[in-house]
Amino acid sequence: MRTCPKVVMFDMDGVLVKCRSSWRMLHLAFGSEPLIKELMGARKFVSGEISYEDWMRLDIEAMAAALGRPPRKEEVEEIFRGAELDEDAQAVIEGLKEMGIIVGIVSGGIDILAEMIAERLGVSRDMVFANKLIFKDGVLTSGEEVVNPLRKDELLRRISVRLGIPLKGFAYVGDSVWDINALRVVGLPILVSRDPAEASAIAKEVPNLVVVERLGKVLSVVRKACSTPNN
């Protein structure tokens, strides 16, 4: 039985926004994507060879190398202003808020974009969690881990304690294997995917997973859970 959630947390990249990676948005804009492929930061992180902050450092150094200088904050902001919201994002967030449900963002993406998206969607700033870019005198110098992509479950537990709401009263909306650890711990795990093979693989890892083809279906999934007797 699926529990009616009191909190719905969303992944950002590929869910609330159309881009699958806010980091890749920067690499494409700054011309650093070839360097990142050579550095193999993702593989090294997943294998445990480097920390997440090490991976962030590799990304930032690659951007600086491609540009011939570190990126400036206004350049990063300008790139992210071009990020497209999913066409259903506004309606889903508004619909959940009308039901009295708390909404938030837990993303392995970048804080600048997450805060922009939160403002556009009316998500409270204290419910937005994404990795922080550090600037000194307007120049990008480093990154600070806020959301480890492989440990989103730990962050959800901390949010649960802070709100005084058990994780069975949470829903999490993700779109990829990076969300498995978060989907496993909530009462209502929802995957937005148009890839049957990927969805099937994730479903094997996540009991009671609900798969929808587009973000707009999330609202009906939550309404159904909340209309079920004893919820």
C-alpha positions as CSV (number, residue, x, y, z in Angstrom):
1,M,0.0,0.0,0.0
2,R,1.3,3.4,-1.0
3,T,1.2,6.1,1.7
4,C,-0.2,9.6,0.9
5,P,3.0,11.8,1.1
6,K,3.3,14.9,3.2
7,V,6.5,15.8,1.4
8,V,7.5,15.4,-2.2
9,M,11.2,15.9,-3.1
10,F,12.2,16.3,-6.7
11,D,15.5,15.7,-8.5
12,M,16.2,18.7,-10.7
13,D,18.2,17.7,-13.8
14,G,16.0,15.8,-16.2
15,V,13.0,16.1,-13.9
16,L,12.1,19.8,-13.2
17,V,14.4,21.0,-16.0
18,K,14.8,19.5,-19.5
19,C,18.6,19.3,-19.3
20,R,19.8,16.0,-17.9
21,S,22.9,17.6,-16.2
22,S,23.5,21.1,-15.0
23,W,27.2,20.3,-15.0
24,R,27.1,19.3,-18.6
25,M,25.3,22.6,-19.5
26,L,28.4,24.4,-18.2
27,H,30.8,22.1,-20.0
28,L,29.0,22.5,-23.3
29,A,29.0,26.2,-22.9
30,F,32.7,26.5,-21.9
31,G,33.9,23.9,-24.3
32,S,35.3,21.6,-21.6
33,E,33.3,18.4,-22.3
34,P,36.2,16.7,-24.2
35,L,38.5,17.3,-21.2
36,I,36.0,15.8,-18.8
37,K,35.7,12.7,-20.8
38,E,39.4,12.3,-20.7
39,L,39.6,12.8,-16.9
40,M,36.9,10.1,-16.3
41,G,35.7,11.8,-13.1
42,A,32.4,10.0,-13.1
43,R,34.0,6.5,-13.3
44,K,36.6,7.3,-10.7
45,F,33.9,8.6,-8.3
46,V,31.6,5.6,-8.7
47,S,34.5,3.2,-8.2
48,G,35.5,5.1,-5.0
49,E,38.9,6.3,-6.4
50,I,38.0,10.0,-5.7
51,S,35.5,11.9,-3.5
52,Y,32.6,13.8,-4.9
53,E,34.4,17.1,-4.1
54,D,37.4,15.7,-6.1
55,W,35.1,15.1,-9.0
56,M,33.8,18.7,-8.7
57,R,37.3,20.0,-8.6
58,L,38.1,18.1,-11.8
59,D,35.1,19.6,-13.5
60,I,36.0,23.1,-12.4
61,E,39.6,22.8,-13.5
62,A,38.5,21.5,-16.9
63,M,36.3,24.5,-17.4
64,A,39.2,26.8,-16.5
65,A,41.5,24.9,-18.8
66,A,39.1,25.1,-21.7
67,L,38.5,28.9,-21.2
68,G,42.1,29.7,-20.4
69,R,40.8,31.3,-17.2
70,P,38.4,30.4,-14.4
71,P,34.7,31.0,-15.2
72,R,33.0,34.1,-13.7
73,K,29.8,34.0,-11.7
74,E,27.9,36.1,-14.1
75,E,28.8,33.7,-17.0
76,V,27.5,30.7,-15.0
77,E,24.3,32.6,-14.1
78,E,23.8,33.6,-17.8
79,I,24.1,30.0,-18.9
80,F,21.6,28.7,-16.4
81,R,19.1,31.4,-17.2
82,G,18.7,29.5,-20.5
83,A,17.7,26.3,-18.8
84,E,14.2,25.2,-19.8
85,L,11.7,24.1,-17.2
86,D,9.8,20.9,-18.0
87,E,6.4,22.0,-19.4
88,D,4.6,20.3,-16.5
89,A,6.8,21.5,-13.7
90,Q,4.8,24.6,-12.7
91,A,1.4,22.8,-12.7
92,V,2.8,19.8,-10.7
93,I,4.4,22.0,-8.0
94,E,1.3,24.2,-7.7
95,G,-1.0,21.2,-7.6
96,L,1.0,19.6,-4.7
97,K,1.1,22.8,-2.8
98,E,-2.7,23.2,-3.1
99,M,-3.0,19.8,-1.5
100,G,-1.0,21.1,1.5
101,I,2.1,19.0,0.5
102,I,5.6,20.3,1.2
103,V,7.8,20.4,-1.9
104,G,11.5,20.5,-2.3
105,I,14.6,19.8,-4.4
106,V,17.4,17.3,-3.8
107,S,19.8,17.4,-6.7
108,G,23.3,16.4,-7.5
109,G,23.3,19.4,-9.8
110,I,24.4,22.9,-9.1
111,D,23.0,25.3,-6.5
112,I,22.8,28.4,-8.7
113,L,20.4,26.6,-11.1
114,A,18.5,25.0,-8.3
115,E,17.9,28.3,-6.6
116,M,16.8,29.9,-9.9
117,I,14.3,27.0,-10.6
118,A,13.0,27.1,-7.0
119,E,12.3,30.8,-7.4
120,R,10.5,30.3,-10.7
121,L,8.4,27.4,-9.2
122,G,7.7,28.9,-5.8
123,V,9.7,26.3,-3.9
124,S,10.9,27.5,-0.4
125,R,14.6,28.2,-0.4
126,D,15.1,26.2,2.8
127,M,13.8,23.1,0.9
128,V,16.4,23.3,-1.9
129,F,19.5,21.1,-1.7
130,A,22.2,21.1,-4.5
131,N,25.9,21.3,-4.7
132,K,27.5,24.6,-4.1
133,L,29.9,26.5,-6.4
134,I,32.4,28.7,-4.5
135,F,33.4,32.0,-6.0
136,K,36.1,34.4,-4.8
137,D,35.9,38.0,-6.1
138,G,33.3,36.7,-8.7
139,V,35.6,34.0,-10.0
140,L,34.8,30.2,-9.7
141,T,37.4,28.6,-7.4
142,S,36.0,25.4,-6.0
143,G,32.9,23.4,-5.1
144,E,31.3,22.2,-1.8
145,E,29.4,18.9,-1.6
146,V,25.9,19.3,-0.4
147,V,24.3,16.4,-2.2
148,N,26.4,13.3,-2.8
149,P,24.7,11.6,-5.8
150,L,25.2,8.2,-4.3
151,R,24.0,9.2,-0.8
152,K,20.8,11.2,-1.4
153,D,19.1,8.8,1.1
154,E,21.3,10.2,3.9
155,L,20.2,13.8,3.1
156,L,16.5,12.7,2.9
157,R,16.9,11.2,6.4
158,R,18.2,14.5,7.7
159,I,15.4,16.4,6.1
160,S,12.9,13.9,7.6
161,V,14.3,14.5,11.1
162,R,14.2,18.2,10.6
163,L,10.6,18.2,9.5
164,G,9.5,15.6,12.0
165,I,8.0,13.6,9.2
166,P,9.0,9.9,8.7
167,L,10.4,8.9,5.3
168,K,7.3,6.8,4.7
169,G,5.5,10.1,4.4
170,F,7.9,11.3,1.6
171,A,7.7,10.8,-2.1
172,Y,10.8,11.3,-4.2
173,V,10.7,11.9,-8.0
174,G,13.8,11.0,-9.9
175,D,14.8,10.0,-13.5
176,S,17.9,7.8,-13.4
177,V,20.1,5.3,-11.6
178,W,21.6,8.2,-9.6
179,D,18.3,8.3,-7.8
180,I,18.0,4.7,-6.7
181,N,19.3,5.3,-3.2
182,A,16.7,8.1,-2.6
183,L,13.9,6.1,-4.2
184,R,14.5,3.1,-2.0
185,V,13.9,4.9,1.3
186,V,10.7,6.9,0.7
187,G,7.1,5.7,1.0
188,L,6.2,6.7,-2.6
189,P,9.1,6.3,-5.1
190,I,8.4,7.8,-8.5
191,L,10.5,7.5,-11.6
192,V,10.1,9.7,-14.7
193,S,11.4,7.7,-17.6
194,R,10.6,7.0,-21.3
195,D,13.3,4.3,-21.4
196,P,11.6,0.9,-20.6
197,A,15.0,-0.9,-20.2
198,E,16.3,1.7,-17.7
199,A,13.0,1.8,-15.8
200,S,12.9,-2.0,-15.6
201,A,16.5,-2.1,-14.3
202,I,15.7,0.5,-11.6
203,A,12.4,-1.2,-10.7
204,K,14.4,-4.3,-9.8
205,E,16.3,-2.2,-7.2
206,V,13.3,-0.2,-5.9
207,P,10.3,-2.0,-4.4
208,N,6.9,-0.4,-5.2
209,L,8.4,1.9,-7.8
210,V,5.9,3.9,-9.8
211,V,7.1,4.7,-13.3
212,V,5.5,7.6,-15.3
213,E,6.5,8.8,-18.8
214,R,6.3,12.5,-18.0
215,L,6.4,14.7,-15.0
216,G,2.8,15.8,-15.4
217,K,1.7,12.3,-14.3
218,V,3.2,12.7,-10.9
219,L,0.3,14.8,-9.6
220,S,-2.2,12.0,-10.5
221,V,0.0,9.4,-8.8
222,V,0.1,11.4,-5.6
223,R,-3.7,12.1,-5.7
224,K,-4.4,8.4,-6.2
225,A,-2.2,7.6,-3.2
226,C,-3.9,10.2,-1.1
227,S,-7.4,9.0,-2.1
228,T,-6.8,5.4,-1.1
229,P,-8.6,4.4,2.1
230,N,-6.5,4.3,5.3
231,N,-3.9,6.7,3.8
